[in-house]
Amino acid sequence: MRWRGLLEAAADLAWGGSCAGCGRPGPVCCPACARLVRGQPPRPVPLDDLAGVVWARGEYADELRALILACKERQGLGLVPLLAELAVGSVAAVLRESWRSGPVVVMPIPSSRATVAARGFDLTWLLARGVARRLNRLGMQIRAQRGLVLAAGTRDQVGLGVVDRTVNRQHSLRALPGPAAQVVLVDDIVTTGATLTAAAHELEAAGHRLLGAGVVAATPRRDGRRWRSL
């Protein structure tokens, strides 16, 4: 049995053998839920400061929301490969719109040490590695690299409102030293875009060229603006 099968088996034991997406008895993600989330095409997220730059595979709702929450809150390492597969589609959409040639760095939005310790793994880093690995199989020059770190005193964004998120992320990220590169950011969820905006400013100030950001899901807009389909 391959490592993925072992992880899924362990998750089934921990969660009582039910799908994290729909709750039906079975594997950690049943075939129906897997088909549902895989069937959502990547779409640009209508963010004011990053319009056309951020792409997501679906809204943070229903089965996709349940799968992400299960991965993040229940130490669901067995769901990481599926979420990385979804992120590949978003990153591929970014590359199709913005990339022309040359090597690309897939860079995760950093998680706090406390978050990584609580989960037992670094989700965004695993997503970035999964994206790079899959796209490299297609012959592209893509590698995953940690290029951003959280500044001291930065709070977790969970539970913060729009204004607090923006204030919290101002000067909250720092680009690590390194040669200039073409960068695609990777994250699991985008809400207001404050984190991605802060990351974009840091990377550009450090001399990098930001191609865009690929995320798994986007929180539905409260102002009623919808995504346009491709």
TIVEXFI-871002 format. One line per field, with one value per atom (N, C-alpha, C): residue in three letters; atom name; residue number from 0; x negated, y negated, z. Coordinates in steps of 0.02 Angstrom, whole numbers. Each point is the difference from the previous one (the first is absolute). Layout:
res: (ALA,...)
atom: (CA,...)
n: (NUM,...)
u: (X,...)
v: (Y,...)
w: (Z,...)
***
This chain:
res: (MET,MET,MET,ARG,ARG,ARG,TRP,TRP,TRP,ARG,ARG,ARG,GLY,GLY,GLY,LEU,LEU,LEU,LEU,LEU,LEU,GLU,GLU,GLU,ALA,ALA,ALA,ALA,ALA,ALA,ALA,ALA,ALA,ASP,ASP,ASP,LEU,LEU,LEU,ALA,ALA,ALA,TRP,TRP,TRP,GLY,GLY,GLY,GLY,GLY,GLY,SER,SER,SER,CYS,CYS,CYS,ALA,ALA,ALA,GLY,GLY,GLY,CYS,CYS,CYS,GLY,GLY,GLY,ARG,ARG,ARG,PRO,PRO,PRO,GLY,GLY,GLY,PRO,PRO,PRO,VAL,VAL,VAL,CYS,CYS,CYS,CYS,CYS,CYS,PRO,PRO,PRO,ALA,ALA,ALA,CYS,CYS,CYS,ALA,ALA,ALA,ARG,ARG,ARG,LEU,LEU,LEU,VAL,VAL,VAL,ARG,ARG,ARG,GLY,GLY,GLY,GLN,GLN,GLN,PRO,PRO,PRO,PRO,PRO,PRO,ARG,ARG,ARG,PRO,PRO,PRO,VAL,VAL,VAL,PRO,PRO,PRO,LEU,LEU,LEU,ASP,ASP,ASP,ASP,ASP,ASP,LEU,LEU,LEU,ALA,ALA,ALA,GLY,GLY,GLY,VAL,VAL,VAL,VAL,VAL,VAL,TRP,TRP,TRP,ALA,ALA,ALA,ARG,ARG,ARG,GLY,GLY,GLY,GLU,GLU,GLU,TYR,TYR,TYR,ALA,ALA,ALA,ASP,ASP,ASP,GLU,GLU,GLU,LEU,LEU,LEU,ARG,ARG,ARG,ALA,ALA,ALA,LEU,LEU,LEU,ILE,ILE,ILE,LEU,LEU,LEU,ALA,ALA,ALA,CYS,CYS,CYS,LYS,LYS,LYS,GLU,GLU,GLU,ARG,ARG,ARG,GLN,GLN,GLN,GLY,GLY,GLY,LEU,LEU,LEU,GLY,GLY,GLY,LEU,LEU,LEU,VAL,VAL,VAL,PRO,PRO,PRO,LEU,LEU,LEU,LEU,LEU,LEU,ALA,ALA,ALA,GLU,GLU,GLU,LEU,LEU,LEU,ALA,ALA,ALA,VAL,VAL,VAL,GLY,GLY,GLY,SER,SER,SER,VAL,VAL,VAL,ALA,ALA,ALA,ALA,ALA,ALA,VAL,VAL,VAL,LEU,LEU,LEU,ARG,ARG,ARG,GLU,GLU,GLU,SER,SER,SER,TRP,TRP,TRP,ARG,ARG,ARG,SER,SER,SER,GLY,GLY,GLY,PRO,PRO,PRO,VAL,VAL,VAL,VAL,VAL,VAL,VAL,VAL,VAL,MET,MET,MET,PRO,PRO,PRO,ILE,ILE,ILE,PRO,PRO,PRO,SER,SER,SER,SER,SER,SER,ARG,ARG,ARG,ALA,ALA,ALA,THR,THR,THR,VAL,VAL,VAL,ALA,ALA,ALA,ALA,ALA,ALA,ARG,ARG,ARG,GLY,GLY,GLY,PHE,PHE,PHE,ASP,ASP,ASP,LEU,LEU,LEU,THR,THR,THR,TRP,TRP,TRP,LEU,LEU,LEU,LEU,LEU,LEU,ALA,ALA,ALA,ARG,ARG,ARG,GLY,GLY,GLY,VAL,VAL,VAL,ALA,ALA,ALA,ARG,ARG,ARG,ARG,ARG,ARG,LEU,LEU,LEU,ASN,ASN,ASN,ARG,ARG,ARG,LEU,LEU,LEU,GLY,GLY,GLY,MET,MET,MET,GLN,GLN,GLN,ILE,ILE,ILE,ARG,ARG,ARG,ALA,ALA,ALA,GLN,GLN,GLN,ARG,ARG,ARG,GLY,GLY,GLY,LEU,LEU,LEU,VAL,VAL,VAL,LEU,LEU,LEU,ALA,ALA,ALA,ALA,ALA,ALA,GLY,GLY,GLY,THR,THR,THR,ARG,ARG,ARG,ASP,ASP,ASP,GLN,GLN,GLN,VAL,VAL,VAL,GLY,GLY,GLY,LEU,LEU,LEU,GLY,GLY,GLY,VAL,VAL,VAL,VAL,VAL,VAL,ASP,ASP,ASP,ARG,ARG,ARG,THR,THR,THR,VAL,VAL,VAL,ASN,ASN,ASN,ARG,ARG,ARG,GLN,GLN,GLN,HIS,HIS,HIS,SER,SER,SER,LEU,LEU,LEU,ARG,ARG,ARG,ALA,ALA,ALA,LEU,LEU,LEU,PRO,PRO,PRO,GLY,GLY,GLY,PRO,PRO,PRO,ALA,ALA,ALA,ALA,ALA,ALA,GLN,GLN,GLN,VAL,VAL,VAL,VAL,VAL,VAL,LEU,LEU,LEU,VAL,VAL,VAL,ASP,ASP,ASP,ASP,ASP,ASP,ILE,ILE,ILE,VAL,VAL,VAL,THR,THR,THR,THR,THR,THR,GLY,GLY,GLY,ALA,ALA,ALA,THR,THR,THR,LEU,LEU,LEU,THR,THR,THR,ALA,ALA,ALA,ALA,ALA,ALA,ALA,ALA,ALA,HIS,HIS,HIS,GLU,GLU,GLU,LEU,LEU,LEU,GLU,GLU,GLU,ALA,ALA,ALA,ALA,ALA,ALA,GLY,GLY,GLY,HIS,HIS,HIS,ARG,ARG,ARG,LEU,LEU,LEU,LEU,LEU,LEU,GLY,GLY,GLY,ALA,ALA,ALA,GLY,GLY,GLY,VAL,VAL,VAL,VAL,VAL,VAL,ALA,ALA,ALA,ALA,ALA,ALA,THR,THR,THR,PRO,PRO,PRO,ARG,ARG,ARG,ARG,ARG,ARG,ASP,ASP,ASP,GLY,GLY,GLY,ARG,ARG,ARG,ARG,ARG,ARG,TRP,TRP,TRP,ARG,ARG,ARG,SER,SER,SER,LEU,LEU,LEU)
atom: (N,CA,C,N,CA,C,N,CA,C,N,CA,C,N,CA,C,N,CA,C,N,CA,C,N,CA,C,N,CA,C,N,CA,C,N,CA,C,N,CA,C,N,CA,C,N,CA,C,N,CA,C,N,CA,C,N,CA,C,N,CA,C,N,CA,C,N,CA,C,N,CA,C,N,CA,C,N,CA,C,N,CA,C,N,CA,C,N,CA,C,N,CA,C,N,CA,C,N,CA,C,N,CA,C,N,CA,C,N,CA,C,N,CA,C,N,CA,C,N,CA,C,N,CA,C,N,CA,C,N,CA,C,N,CA,C,N,CA,C,N,CA,C,N,CA,C,N,CA,C,N,CA,C,N,CA,C,N,CA,C,N,CA,C,N,CA,C,N,CA,C,N,CA,C,N,CA,C,N,CA,C,N,CA,C,N,CA,C,N,CA,C,N,CA,C,N,CA,C,N,CA,C,N,CA,C,N,CA,C,N,CA,C,N,CA,C,N,CA,C,N,CA,C,N,CA,C,N,CA,C,N,CA,C,N,CA,C,N,CA,C,N,CA,C,N,CA,C,N,CA,C,N,CA,C,N,CA,C,N,CA,C,N,CA,C,N,CA,C,N,CA,C,N,CA,C,N,CA,C,N,CA,C,N,CA,C,N,CA,C,N,CA,C,N,CA,C,N,CA,C,N,CA,C,N,CA,C,N,CA,C,N,CA,C,N,CA,C,N,CA,C,N,CA,C,N,CA,C,N,CA,C,N,CA,C,N,CA,C,N,CA,C,N,CA,C,N,CA,C,N,CA,C,N,CA,C,N,CA,C,N,CA,C,N,CA,C,N,CA,C,N,CA,C,N,CA,C,N,CA,C,N,CA,C,N,CA,C,N,CA,C,N,CA,C,N,CA,C,N,CA,C,N,CA,C,N,CA,C,N,CA,C,N,CA,C,N,CA,C,N,CA,C,N,CA,C,N,CA,C,N,CA,C,N,CA,C,N,CA,C,N,CA,C,N,CA,C,N,CA,C,N,CA,C,N,CA,C,N,CA,C,N,CA,C,N,CA,C,N,CA,C,N,CA,C,N,CA,C,N,CA,C,N,CA,C,N,CA,C,N,CA,C,N,CA,C,N,CA,C,N,CA,C,N,CA,C,N,CA,C,N,CA,C,N,CA,C,N,CA,C,N,CA,C,N,CA,C,N,CA,C,N,CA,C,N,CA,C,N,CA,C,N,CA,C,N,CA,C,N,CA,C,N,CA,C,N,CA,C,N,CA,C,N,CA,C,N,CA,C,N,CA,C,N,CA,C,N,CA,C,N,CA,C,N,CA,C,N,CA,C,N,CA,C,N,CA,C,N,CA,C,N,CA,C,N,CA,C,N,CA,C,N,CA,C,N,CA,C,N,CA,C,N,CA,C,N,CA,C,N,CA,C,N,CA,C,N,CA,C,N,CA,C,N,CA,C,N,CA,C,N,CA,C,N,CA,C,N,CA,C,N,CA,C,N,CA,C,N,CA,C,N,CA,C,N,CA,C,N,CA,C,N,CA,C,N,CA,C,N,CA,C,N,CA,C,N,CA,C,N,CA,C,N,CA,C,N,CA,C,N,CA,C,N,CA,C,N,CA,C,N,CA,C,N,CA,C,N,CA,C,N,CA,C,N,CA,C,N,CA,C,N,CA,C,N,CA,C,N,CA,C,N,CA,C,N,CA,C,N,CA,C,N,CA,C,N,CA,C,N,CA,C,N,CA,C,N,CA,C,N,CA,C,N,CA,C,N,CA,C,N,CA,C,N,CA,C,N,CA,C,N,CA,C)
n: (0,0,0,1,1,1,2,2,2,3,3,3,4,4,4,5,5,5,6,6,6,7,7,7,8,8,8,9,9,9,10,10,10,11,11,11,12,12,12,13,13,13,14,14,14,15,15,15,16,16,16,17,17,17,18,18,18,19,19,19,20,20,20,21,21,21,22,22,22,23,23,23,24,24,24,25,25,25,26,26,26,27,27,27,28,28,28,29,29,29,30,30,30,31,31,31,32,32,32,33,33,33,34,34,34,35,35,35,36,36,36,37,37,37,38,38,38,39,39,39,40,40,40,41,41,41,42,42,42,43,43,43,44,44,44,45,45,45,46,46,46,47,47,47,48,48,48,49,49,49,50,50,50,51,51,51,52,52,52,53,53,53,54,54,54,55,55,55,56,56,56,57,57,57,58,58,58,59,59,59,60,60,60,61,61,61,62,62,62,63,63,63,64,64,64,65,65,65,66,66,66,67,67,67,68,68,68,69,69,69,70,70,70,71,71,71,72,72,72,73,73,73,74,74,74,75,75,75,76,76,76,77,77,77,78,78,78,79,79,79,80,80,80,81,81,81,82,82,82,83,83,83,84,84,84,85,85,85,86,86,86,87,87,87,88,88,88,89,89,89,90,90,90,91,91,91,92,92,92,93,93,93,94,94,94,95,95,95,96,96,96,97,97,97,98,98,98,99,99,99,100,100,100,101,101,101,102,102,102,103,103,103,104,104,104,105,105,105,106,106,106,107,107,107,108,108,108,109,109,109,110,110,110,111,111,111,112,112,112,113,113,113,114,114,114,115,115,115,116,116,116,117,117,117,118,118,118,119,119,119,120,120,120,121,121,121,122,122,122,123,123,123,124,124,124,125,125,125,126,126,126,127,127,127,128,128,128,129,129,129,130,130,130,131,131,131,132,132,132,133,133,133,134,134,134,135,135,135,136,136,136,137,137,137,138,138,138,139,139,139,140,140,140,141,141,141,142,142,142,143,143,143,144,144,144,145,145,145,146,146,146,147,147,147,148,148,148,149,149,149,150,150,150,151,151,151,152,152,152,153,153,153,154,154,154,155,155,155,156,156,156,157,157,157,158,158,158,159,159,159,160,160,160,161,161,161,162,162,162,163,163,163,164,164,164,165,165,165,166,166,166,167,167,167,168,168,168,169,169,169,170,170,170,171,171,171,172,172,172,173,173,173,174,174,174,175,175,175,176,176,176,177,177,177,178,178,178,179,179,179,180,180,180,181,181,181,182,182,182,183,183,183,184,184,184,185,185,185,186,186,186,187,187,187,188,188,188,189,189,189,190,190,190,191,191,191,192,192,192,193,193,193,194,194,194,195,195,195,196,196,196,197,197,197,198,198,198,199,199,199,200,200,200,201,201,201,202,202,202,203,203,203,204,204,204,205,205,205,206,206,206,207,207,207,208,208,208,209,209,209,210,210,210,211,211,211,212,212,212,213,213,213,214,214,214,215,215,215,216,216,216,217,217,217,218,218,218,219,219,219,220,220,220,221,221,221,222,222,222,223,223,223,224,224,224,225,225,225,226,226,226,227,227,227,228,228,228,229,229,229)
u: (-42,42,-44,14,-39,14,-44,6,67,27,65,54,-2,50,-6,-61,-9,28,-11,26,76,30,73,29,-34,24,-2,-54,-6,53,14,51,69,13,64,10,-53,5,13,-34,7,69,29,63,60,-10,56,21,-43,15,55,-2,50,-34,35,-27,1,-55,-5,43,16,39,74,27,73,22,-47,16,25,5,23,-54,20,-49,-45,-65,-46,-68,-38,-68,1,-60,-6,31,-3,36,30,66,33,-8,8,-7,45,61,47,-25,-24,-26,-64,-42,-62,17,49,19,30,38,33,-52,-48,-48,-49,-17,-45,34,66,36,9,-21,6,-60,11,-57,-28,-64,-29,31,11,29,-36,-4,-31,44,-31,36,5,60,9,-21,-66,-27,-20,15,-12,-73,-46,-71,-37,30,-34,45,38,47,-38,22,-30,-65,-22,-64,9,55,12,52,-17,45,14,62,21,41,2,37,74,18,70,12,63,17,-11,-19,-10,69,31,68,12,52,24,-56,-4,-47,-73,-17,-69,-20,44,-13,-9,43,-4,-66,-23,-63,-60,0,-55,-1,58,4,-23,21,-21,-76,-29,-73,-35,25,-33,13,60,20,-3,-4,0,-64,-53,-64,9,37,18,-53,-58,-55,18,45,19,39,25,36,-46,-63,-46,-9,-9,-9,58,62,58,0,-14,-1,-57,-57,-55,19,36,24,45,43,44,-41,-50,-42,-38,-17,-34,40,66,41,-1,0,-2,-67,-54,-67,-8,25,-4,37,57,37,-41,-34,-43,-55,-32,-54,25,59,27,11,18,15,-63,-49,-54,-70,-9,-68,-14,-61,-21,-57,-50,-57,-41,-46,-47,23,-46,16,51,37,51,-8,8,-1,71,22,64,-13,29,-17,62,-2,58,6,62,11,-18,-44,-24,54,-2,43,-39,34,-34,-26,-50,-28,53,42,52,50,17,47,-30,-63,-33,-5,-17,-6,67,54,66,23,-14,22,-46,-64,-48,-32,18,-29,12,-40,6,39,64,45,-21,-13,-15,-65,-49,-63,12,40,15,40,43,37,-49,-46,-49,-43,-22,-41,39,63,42,12,11,9,-62,-58,-63,-14,12,-13,43,63,46,-15,-16,-14,-68,-47,-65,7,49,12,21,24,20,-58,-59,-60,-14,37,-12,-55,-35,-53,31,25,36,-27,-13,-21,36,10,30,-55,15,-51,35,-24,24,-36,36,-32,28,50,31,3,-7,8,45,32,43,-43,18,-34,24,-39,18,63,44,60,59,-7,55,51,64,54,25,32,34,59,13,54,69,4,65,39,61,44,-4,-48,-7,46,24,41,-43,34,-35,-53,19,-48,-57,17,-52,-47,26,-43,-51,24,-44,-54,19,-49,-49,26,-43,-53,16,-46,-47,11,-46,-68,-51,-69,-5,45,-1,-42,-18,-39,-68,-49,-67,-28,-26,-30,-71,-15,-66,-50,-64,-50,-5,-12,-7,3,-20,2,71,7,66,28,65,32,70,27,71,37,49,31,75,25,72,12,41,17,52,-3,48,28,66,32,62,26,60,63,7,61,-19,39,-5,67,-4,61,5,-38,0,-56,-51,-58,-54,10,-49,-67,0,-63,-37,36,-31,-26,37,-23,-65,-3,-61,-58,13,-52,-24,46,-17,-46,17,-41,-71,-4,-66,-43,31,-38,-23,44,-18,-55,4,-52,-67,2,-62,-26,34,-23,30,47,32,55,18,57,57,54,57,45,8,45,72,11,68,1,61,8,53,-15,47,21,66,26,50,14,48,71,15,69,0,55,9,65,-3,60,49,65,50,2,8,1,65,-5,60,33,-37,28,39,5,40,-37,-63,-37,-17,12,-11,-60,-26,-55,28,-41,20,-30,37,-26,-47,-46,-46,34)
v: (60,-60,-62,-47,-60,-46,-50,-43,-36,-18,-35,46,63,47,8,1,5,-60,-59,-61,-1,20,1,51,58,50,-25,-36,-28,-53,-40,-52,32,54,34,24,27,24,-58,-56,-58,-32,0,-35,47,64,46,24,-6,27,-37,-66,-39,-52,-21,-51,-67,-36,-66,-51,14,-47,4,61,9,38,31,36,71,22,68,50,60,51,16,8,15,-30,-12,-27,-73,-26,-69,-50,14,-39,49,3,50,-18,48,-14,-56,-4,-51,-70,-10,-65,-17,50,-12,-23,33,-21,-70,-16,-65,-56,6,-55,-2,58,0,-29,3,-23,-76,-36,-72,-31,-37,-30,-59,-15,-59,-64,-48,-63,-58,-58,-57,-26,-19,-25,-76,-29,-72,-39,-10,-39,-69,-51,-69,-13,20,-16,51,59,54,28,-42,24,35,60,37,34,-6,27,64,5,58,46,64,50,54,24,51,53,60,55,2,-37,0,-47,-11,-40,40,-35,32,13,53,18,74,26,68,52,47,55,-23,-50,-23,-31,-39,-29,55,51,54,38,11,36,-40,-66,-42,-3,-9,-2,65,56,65,7,-23,4,-43,-61,-47,12,22,3,71,50,69,37,-39,30,48,-24,42,1,26,2,39,48,39,-39,-60,-42,-48,-5,-47,14,63,12,-26,9,-25,-76,-33,-73,-27,35,-21,8,53,11,-57,-24,-56,-64,-10,-60,-1,59,4,-36,11,-32,-75,-26,-72,-29,33,-23,4,53,7,-57,-22,-56,-65,-10,-58,0,58,5,-12,25,-10,-73,-39,-70,-45,19,-47,23,65,27,7,-16,7,51,-6,47,-7,48,-2,38,11,36,-38,37,-29,30,-42,22,-1,56,4,-11,-53,-22,0,35,3,-62,-19,-49,35,-29,35,7,55,12,-14,-18,-12,65,-5,60,35,-40,30,39,-26,35,65,-2,60,52,-23,47,31,-39,27,51,-12,45,61,-12,54,-2,-48,-7,-71,-21,-67,6,-16,11,-38,-64,-39,22,21,25,65,45,62,-12,-50,-17,-24,-45,-26,56,45,56,45,12,42,-32,-65,-36,4,-15,2,69,51,68,19,-17,18,-38,-64,-40,18,20,22,62,42,59,-18,-61,-23,-32,-1,-26,-73,-30,-70,-6,-57,-13,-35,39,-28,34,-40,27,-36,36,-30,-28,-57,-33,-42,5,-45,-67,-52,-65,-55,15,-50,27,-44,19,-52,22,-45,-43,-64,-45,12,-17,10,-41,30,-34,7,35,10,48,-19,42,46,54,44,-37,8,-36,27,61,32,-41,-17,-36,-75,-27,-72,-27,-62,-33,-29,-32,-27,-51,-48,-53,29,44,30,43,35,40,-43,-56,-45,-28,-24,-28,53,60,54,20,-5,23,-55,-63,-52,11,8,11,64,49,62,54,-9,49,-29,43,-22,48,-27,42,20,64,25,-20,-7,-16,55,-21,49,-34,36,-29,-14,-50,-18,59,8,57,-19,40,-4,44,-30,33,7,59,10,18,-38,13,56,38,55,-6,6,0,45,18,42,-40,-57,-41,-73,-36,-73,-28,-50,-31,-72,-45,-70,-15,43,-13,-39,-16,-40,35,65,37,2,15,4,-68,-53,-67,-17,16,-13,40,63,42,-28,-23,-28,-61,-44,-60,18,49,21,30,43,34,-50,-45,-49,-47,-18,-42,35,67,39,16,-24,9,58,35,56,-25,42,-14,46,-28,40,13,64,19,4,16,7,46,19,45,52,63,54,27,1,24,55,38,54,-28,-47,-25,-74,-33,-71,-9,-38,-15,-38,19,-36,-74,-42,-72,-21,-45,-26,-56,-29,-54,25,66,28,10,-22,10,73,26,71,9,60,15,9,-14,15,67,40,64,-9,47,-3,21)
w: (0,0,0,-44,-4,60,9,59,2,-59,0,27,-19,25,75,26,72,37,-29,31,0,-56,-3,47,7,46,72,17,67,12,-51,7,9,-36,7,71,30,69,48,-12,45,-6,-60,-10,-3,15,1,-68,-50,-65,-37,-2,-36,-44,-53,-45,34,-4,30,-37,-63,-39,12,-1,5,62,35,61,-9,-63,-11,20,23,17,-60,13,-54,11,-54,6,21,14,24,-48,-65,-50,-49,-2,-42,-74,-44,-72,-25,27,-23,18,61,20,-38,-11,-38,-71,-32,-68,1,52,4,4,45,8,-59,-27,-59,-61,-2,-59,-3,52,0,-36,-53,-37,38,-8,32,-29,46,-20,35,-31,33,57,55,58,-5,7,-8,62,7,55,-26,39,-24,-15,45,-8,-43,-10,-36,-54,-33,-51,-57,-16,-54,17,63,20,40,37,43,-32,-2,-28,52,1,48,-35,31,-29,20,51,20,58,17,58,63,52,65,31,-24,21,-13,32,-13,7,-47,6,1,-41,-2,67,29,66,52,-2,49,-6,-62,-10,25,-13,23,76,31,73,31,-30,26,-4,-53,-8,52,12,44,74,17,70,29,-43,25,-20,-12,-20,-59,-50,-57,-54,16,-48,-63,7,-58,-53,18,-48,-38,22,-32,-74,-22,-72,-42,24,-37,-3,55,1,-44,0,-44,-73,-15,-69,-22,46,-16,-10,42,-6,-65,-27,-65,-54,0,-50,5,62,10,-23,19,-21,-75,-30,-73,-35,29,-28,4,56,9,-53,-9,-49,-71,-15,-67,-15,51,-10,3,42,15,-18,-8,-11,-74,-20,-70,-7,42,-3,63,8,56,61,46,62,43,40,44,69,50,70,27,27,34,74,28,67,45,56,44,44,15,53,66,41,59,54,35,58,64,53,63,29,42,32,42,33,42,-42,-58,-44,-25,-21,-25,56,60,56,17,-3,17,-51,-64,-53,-7,14,-10,-68,-42,-66,-25,-49,-29,-65,3,-57,-62,5,-60,-32,41,-28,-37,27,-33,-65,0,-61,-53,19,-48,-28,42,-24,-47,17,-43,-68,-1,-63,-43,30,-38,-28,40,-21,-60,3,-55,-64,6,-60,-30,42,-26,-43,16,-41,-71,-9,-66,-38,32,-33,15,48,17,52,0,48,61,45,58,63,51,64,56,55,60,44,29,42,53,61,52,-8,-18,-11,42,42,43,72,48,70,34,54,38,45,4,46,71,48,70,16,40,22,-47,-55,-47,29,-1,26,-55,21,-48,-29,-65,-33,16,24,13,51,-16,45,-4,-39,-6,-55,11,-51,-55,-48,-59,20,41,20,40,49,42,-41,-50,-43,-36,-26,-38,45,59,47,23,14,24,-50,-65,-51,-25,20,-21,33,-40,23,42,-12,39,-32,-63,-36,-20,-3,-20,-51,-54,-52,22,-9,17,-55,16,-51,-53,-60,-54,-68,-52,-67,-23,-42,-27,-41,4,-34,-21,-45,-17,50,35,57,-9,19,7,73,34,70,4,54,11,71,6,65,-4,58,0,-11,33,-4,-8,-40,-2,23,45,26,-26,29,-22,-49,-1,-42,36,65,37,4,14,6,-67,-53,-66,-22,16,-18,36,65,38,-28,-18,-29,-67,-41,-65,8,47,11,22,45,25,-56,-39,-53,-53,-19,-51,26,64,29,2,4,1,-70,-51,-68,-38,30,-34,-46,-48,-45,20,26,21,-60,-16,-55,22,63,26,59,20,57,-17,18,-10,68,13,64,-13,53,-6,-1,45,5,18,-18,16,39,53,39,-42,0,-40,17,-51,9,33,49,33,-40,-48,-40,-61,-6,-54,-65,-4,-63,-8,-58,-14,-46,1,-46,-70,-48,-68,-19,-36,-21,-60,-7,-56,-64)
***
